[in-house]
Amino acid sequence: MDNENLALVPLSSCTFEQALLLWNEGFSGYYFDMTMTPGRHIEHMGTRGVRPDLSVAAFLDGRPAGFVLSAVKDAGGRKLAWNAGTGVAPEARGHGLAKRMVVDTLRRLREEGVSAATLEAVSANTAAIRVYESAGYRIVGELAGLRHKGVLPAGWPGGEDPERYSFRSAKPIHADLLPFYRQQAAWSTQWFALTDGECLIATDGQGRDAGYALYRKAYNPQGELASIVLAQCEADPDRDDADAVVRALLAQVYASAVASVVRTTDNLRMSNEPAVAALREAGFETVYEQKLFWLELA
């Protein structure tokens, strides 16, 4: 690829029409249909916290060729960045453009004082995985979207006496205040991404916080509960009853809903063995699998 014909510029210098074209062309032929309308694209940028000034647009011979979107948040005393999408137009693929954009984006993030960068990539997308690893990212976890519709098995999720725990509703930010909150998680499952989400904290008989769940609910036009999406379900890893804590939280989040509700997970970490085992027992099926990447920048 001729450097003289390639321009990497901040997305903030592009028009809305150019940004939308970059997105739709860049995700052409992707694993899922990622096509967006102008309104949906603006909503995506806003809700995900995308920074156009830290995002990169590529132009080849003056034509839109690719992009990398970057979101930035202050969390846990650090400035974190997330790759909210990398795309290359079909005619520009196979020439190393993706890596050049990712490397340029990381340079901009370092200059901004970002401490760490993260992203998720579809497990089957080996080409993207190679690009991210060559740019310095490392895989730190496996993620999955699981789904269940219909009646849950009687007595699920089992485990020890769930009445040994009490529960209190909280805001997602309160999960971040727990000493065992999991910081290294998919962006969409972090407390700051769940602006419309809920938090449930489990407490043991001695009044100690034992675990938490982050989730969100969606309702149909009649105001009836339609779906529950689980983002995180974690127990204090130092506890001997971590399995029981997770199962008790799952019962509170999922089991109390009516049968017609669709229950899903959003990028559940597969190393969360208690949660994965309980959900498999209930008949949850895999919808997608992803890799979680992390890169320390400072």
C-alpha positions as CSV (number, residue, x, y, z in Angstrom):
1,M,0.0,0.0,0.0
2,D,1.5,3.3,-1.1
3,N,2.0,5.6,1.9
4,E,1.6,8.7,-0.4
5,N,-1.9,7.6,-1.2
6,L,-3.0,6.8,2.3
7,A,-4.2,9.3,4.9
8,L,-5.0,8.5,8.5
9,V,-7.0,11.3,10.1
10,P,-9.1,11.7,13.3
11,L,-12.7,10.7,12.7
12,S,-13.7,14.1,14.1
13,S,-12.5,15.6,10.7
14,C,-15.1,13.5,8.8
15,T,-18.7,14.3,8.1
16,F,-21.5,12.2,9.5
17,E,-22.1,10.8,6.0
18,Q,-18.4,9.8,5.7
19,A,-18.4,8.2,9.2
20,L,-21.5,6.1,8.4
21,L,-20.1,5.1,5.0
22,L,-16.9,4.0,6.7
23,W,-18.8,1.9,9.1
24,N,-21.1,0.2,6.6
25,E,-18.4,-0.4,4.1
26,G,-15.9,-1.6,6.7
27,F,-18.3,-4.2,8.1
28,S,-19.4,-5.4,4.7
29,G,-19.4,-9.2,4.7
30,Y,-18.9,-9.5,8.4
31,Y,-20.0,-12.4,10.6
32,F,-23.1,-10.5,11.6
33,D,-25.1,-7.8,9.8
34,M,-23.6,-4.6,11.2
35,T,-25.3,-2.2,8.8
36,M,-26.5,1.0,10.5
37,T,-28.7,3.9,9.7
38,P,-27.6,7.5,10.4
39,G,-29.6,7.6,13.6
40,R,-28.5,4.2,14.8
41,H,-24.9,5.1,14.2
42,I,-25.1,8.3,16.1
43,E,-26.8,6.5,19.0
44,H,-24.0,3.8,18.9
45,M,-21.3,6.5,19.1
46,G,-23.0,8.2,22.0
47,T,-24.0,5.3,24.2
48,R,-20.6,3.6,23.8
49,G,-18.7,6.8,24.7
50,V,-16.8,6.9,21.4
51,R,-14.3,9.8,21.1
52,P,-14.2,10.9,17.4
53,D,-11.0,12.8,18.2
54,L,-9.3,9.6,19.3
55,S,-10.8,7.5,16.5
56,V,-9.1,7.0,13.2
57,A,-10.4,7.2,9.6
58,A,-8.4,6.0,6.7
59,F,-8.7,7.4,3.2
60,L,-7.0,5.7,0.2
61,D,-6.7,7.9,-2.9
62,G,-9.2,10.2,-1.3
63,R,-11.8,7.5,-0.8
64,P,-13.0,6.2,2.6
65,A,-11.1,2.9,3.2
66,G,-11.3,2.0,6.9
67,F,-11.8,3.1,10.5
68,V,-11.0,2.4,14.2
69,L,-13.5,3.7,16.8
70,S,-12.2,4.4,20.3
71,A,-14.1,4.9,23.5
72,V,-12.5,6.2,26.6
73,K,-13.7,6.1,30.3
74,D,-12.2,6.8,33.7
75,A,-12.7,3.7,35.8
76,G,-11.0,2.2,38.8
77,G,-8.6,5.2,39.0
78,R,-7.4,4.6,35.5
79,K,-8.2,5.9,32.0
80,L,-9.4,2.9,29.9
81,A,-9.9,2.8,26.2
82,W,-12.0,0.3,24.1
83,N,-11.9,-0.5,20.4
84,A,-15.6,0.1,19.5
85,G,-15.1,-1.2,16.0
86,T,-12.4,-1.8,13.4
87,G,-13.4,-2.0,9.7
88,V,-11.8,-2.0,6.3
89,A,-13.6,-1.5,3.0
90,P,-13.6,-4.7,0.8
91,E,-11.4,-3.1,-1.9
92,A,-8.8,-2.1,0.7
93,R,-8.5,-5.4,2.5
94,G,-5.4,-7.7,2.4
95,H,-2.9,-4.8,2.4
96,G,-2.1,-4.4,6.1
97,L,-4.4,-1.3,6.6
98,A,-6.1,-2.7,9.7
99,K,-2.8,-3.0,11.6
100,R,-1.7,0.4,10.5
101,M,-4.9,2.0,11.8
102,V,-4.7,0.0,15.1
103,V,-1.1,1.1,15.7
104,D,-1.9,4.7,14.9
105,T,-4.9,4.6,17.2
106,L,-2.7,3.2,20.1
107,R,-0.3,6.1,19.5
108,R,-3.1,8.6,19.9
109,L,-4.4,6.8,23.0
110,R,-0.9,6.9,24.6
111,E,-0.7,10.6,23.9
112,E,-4.0,11.0,25.6
113,G,-2.7,9.4,28.7
114,V,-4.7,6.2,28.5
115,S,-3.6,3.5,30.9
116,A,-4.9,0.4,29.1
117,A,-6.8,-0.6,26.0
118,T,-9.2,-3.4,25.5
119,L,-11.4,-5.0,22.8
120,E,-13.4,-8.1,21.9
121,A,-13.1,-10.0,18.7
122,V,-15.2,-12.9,17.3
123,S,-13.3,-16.1,18.0
124,A,-13.6,-17.3,14.4
125,N,-12.1,-14.1,13.1
126,T,-8.5,-15.3,13.0
127,A,-7.4,-12.5,10.7
128,A,-8.5,-9.8,13.2
129,I,-7.0,-11.7,16.0
130,R,-3.6,-11.8,14.2
131,V,-3.8,-8.1,13.7
132,Y,-4.5,-7.3,17.3
133,E,-1.8,-9.6,18.6
134,S,0.8,-8.1,16.2
135,A,-0.1,-4.7,17.5
136,G,0.6,-5.8,21.1
137,Y,-2.7,-6.9,22.4
138,R,-2.9,-10.2,24.3
139,I,-5.8,-12.5,24.8
140,V,-6.9,-12.5,28.5
141,G,-10.1,-14.4,28.4
142,E,-12.8,-16.2,26.4
143,L,-16.3,-14.8,26.3
144,A,-19.7,-16.1,25.2
145,G,-23.2,-15.0,24.6
146,L,-25.7,-17.6,25.9
147,R,-29.4,-17.7,25.5
148,H,-32.5,-19.4,27.0
149,K,-36.1,-19.1,26.2
150,G,-38.9,-20.9,28.0
151,V,-39.4,-22.6,31.3
152,L,-36.4,-23.1,33.5
153,P,-35.8,-26.6,35.1
154,A,-37.6,-27.1,38.4
155,G,-35.3,-26.4,41.3
156,W,-32.8,-24.6,39.2
157,P,-30.1,-23.4,39.9
158,G,-29.7,-25.6,42.9
159,G,-26.7,-25.2,45.2
160,E,-26.7,-24.8,48.9
161,D,-29.5,-23.2,50.8
162,P,-30.1,-19.8,49.0
163,E,-31.7,-18.4,52.1
164,R,-28.2,-18.2,53.7
165,Y,-27.8,-15.0,51.7
166,S,-29.6,-11.7,51.7
167,F,-29.7,-9.4,48.7
168,R,-29.9,-5.6,48.1
169,S,-30.5,-3.7,45.0
170,A,-28.0,-1.1,44.0
171,K,-26.8,1.0,41.1
172,P,-24.1,-0.5,38.8
173,I,-21.5,1.9,40.1
174,H,-21.8,0.3,43.5
175,A,-20.4,-2.9,42.1
176,D,-17.2,-1.0,41.3
177,L,-16.9,-0.1,45.0
178,L,-16.6,-3.8,46.0
179,P,-13.0,-4.9,46.6
180,F,-13.5,-7.9,44.3
181,Y,-15.1,-6.1,41.4
182,R,-13.8,-7.6,38.1
183,Q,-12.1,-4.7,36.2
184,Q,-10.8,-6.9,33.4
185,A,-14.1,-7.5,31.7
186,A,-15.8,-6.9,28.3
187,W,-16.6,-3.2,27.9
188,S,-20.3,-3.7,27.5
189,T,-20.4,-5.6,30.8
190,Q,-18.6,-2.9,32.9
191,W,-20.6,-0.9,35.4
192,F,-20.2,2.4,33.5
193,A,-21.7,0.9,30.3
194,L,-24.9,-0.2,32.0
195,T,-26.5,3.2,32.2
196,D,-29.9,1.5,32.1
197,G,-28.8,-1.5,34.2
198,E,-29.3,-2.9,37.6
199,C,-27.0,-4.3,40.3
200,L,-27.7,-6.9,42.9
201,I,-25.3,-7.5,45.8
202,A,-25.4,-10.7,47.9
203,T,-24.5,-10.5,51.6
204,D,-23.7,-13.5,53.9
205,G,-25.0,-14.1,57.4
206,Q,-22.2,-12.1,58.9
207,G,-23.1,-9.0,56.8
208,R,-20.2,-9.3,54.5
209,D,-20.6,-8.7,50.8
210,A,-20.2,-12.0,49.0
211,G,-20.9,-11.3,45.3
212,Y,-22.7,-9.2,42.8
213,A,-24.7,-9.4,39.5
214,L,-24.9,-6.7,36.9
215,Y,-27.8,-7.0,34.5
216,R,-30.4,-5.1,32.5
217,K,-34.1,-5.7,31.7
218,A,-36.1,-4.8,28.6
219,Y,-39.8,-4.4,28.3
220,N,-42.3,-4.8,25.5
221,P,-44.7,-2.0,24.4
222,Q,-47.3,-3.3,26.9
223,G,-44.8,-2.7,29.7
224,E,-44.2,-6.4,30.3
225,L,-40.8,-7.8,31.0
226,A,-39.5,-9.2,27.7
227,S,-35.8,-10.1,28.4
228,I,-33.1,-10.2,31.0
229,V,-29.4,-9.7,29.9
230,L,-26.8,-10.8,32.4
231,A,-23.5,-8.8,32.2
232,Q,-21.6,-10.0,35.2
233,C,-22.2,-12.5,38.0
234,E,-19.2,-12.7,40.3
235,A,-18.5,-13.9,43.8
236,D,-15.6,-12.9,46.0
237,P,-12.9,-15.3,44.7
238,D,-11.5,-15.8,48.3
239,R,-14.7,-17.4,49.5
240,D,-15.1,-21.1,49.9
241,D,-18.8,-20.8,49.0
242,A,-18.2,-18.9,45.7
243,D,-20.2,-21.5,43.7
244,A,-23.2,-21.1,46.0
245,V,-23.0,-17.3,45.9
246,V,-23.1,-17.3,42.1
247,R,-26.0,-19.7,42.0
248,A,-28.0,-17.7,44.5
249,L,-27.4,-14.6,42.4
250,L,-28.5,-16.3,39.2
251,A,-31.7,-17.5,40.9
252,Q,-32.5,-13.9,41.9
253,V,-31.7,-12.5,38.4
254,Y,-33.2,-15.2,36.2
255,A,-35.4,-17.7,38.1
256,S,-38.0,-15.3,39.4
257,A,-39.0,-14.2,35.9
258,V,-42.0,-15.6,34.0
259,A,-41.4,-18.4,31.5
260,S,-41.8,-16.3,28.4
261,V,-38.9,-14.1,29.2
262,V,-35.8,-14.4,27.0
263,R,-32.7,-14.8,29.2
264,T,-29.3,-14.1,27.7
265,T,-25.7,-13.3,28.8
266,D,-23.6,-10.4,27.4
267,N,-20.0,-11.5,26.9
268,L,-20.0,-13.8,29.9
269,R,-16.5,-14.8,30.8
270,M,-16.1,-18.6,30.3
271,S,-13.6,-18.9,33.1
272,N,-16.5,-18.1,35.5
273,E,-17.0,-21.9,36.0
274,P,-19.9,-21.7,38.6
275,A,-22.0,-19.4,36.3
276,V,-21.3,-21.3,33.1
277,A,-22.0,-24.7,34.7
278,A,-25.3,-23.5,36.2
279,L,-26.4,-21.9,32.9
280,R,-25.6,-25.0,30.9
281,E,-27.6,-27.1,33.4
282,A,-30.6,-24.9,32.6
283,G,-30.2,-25.4,28.9
284,F,-28.6,-22.1,27.9
285,E,-27.2,-22.3,24.4
286,T,-24.2,-20.5,22.8
287,V,-25.1,-17.7,20.4
288,Y,-21.6,-16.3,19.9
289,E,-18.0,-16.7,21.2
290,Q,-15.4,-13.9,21.5
291,K,-11.9,-13.3,22.7
292,L,-11.2,-10.6,25.2
293,F,-8.0,-8.6,24.5
294,W,-6.0,-6.3,26.8
295,L,-3.0,-4.1,26.3
296,E,-1.3,-2.0,29.1
297,L,-0.2,1.3,27.7
298,A,1.2,3.0,30.8
